[in-house]
Amino acid sequence: EFQKRVRGILDSYLGSGESDEAIFCFKEFAKQTPGFFDEVVVCALRTALERSSQQRQSVTELLVKLHKEGVLDHPSSARGFAKLCCTWEEIVVDSGSQAAIDLVDMLLACIRDGCTAREFLTRMPEGLLAAVLRDSKEERAELQEVKDRLQKFKRAV
């Protein structure tokens, strides 16, 4: 029921592009299900991973708007991304290696736009960082820096 409602709001938003309506619906949903907005983030990200690049960008923009409207806080955003980052290998098995890149791209967009704290990068699984750095066609200096710091820390311990 929960996921069906979230997907319904997202499908309507992706079909119409009406972010104001989606924000209103998510505000109402948040009132009915307090403390579960991280699951909304999980559902939104999973939905986005099944869609086109443009629709993934639209979902990311919606998450940022929800944050700016006070519906989505940093902890909920981080928990939502964390739940998917912890299962990234399953996502890749189900959807292919591009899914890991797409997930990290959405994360980086949310970080750049202030929806997710930059510190989250230091909590990403090393395997996910390595896979994105290996499989991506773009240079990702910020991810390489995080991976290098993590490896340096491990060598020092």
Buried (B, 14 or more C-beta within 10 A) or exposed (E): EEEEBBBEBBEEBBEEEEBEEBBBBBEEBBEEBEEBBBBBBBBBBBBBBEBEEEBBBBBBBBBBBBBEBEBBBBEBBBBBBBBBBEBBEEBBEEBEBBBBBBBBBBBBBBBEBEBBBEEBBEBBBEEBBBBBBEEBEEEBEEBEEBBEEBEEEEEEE
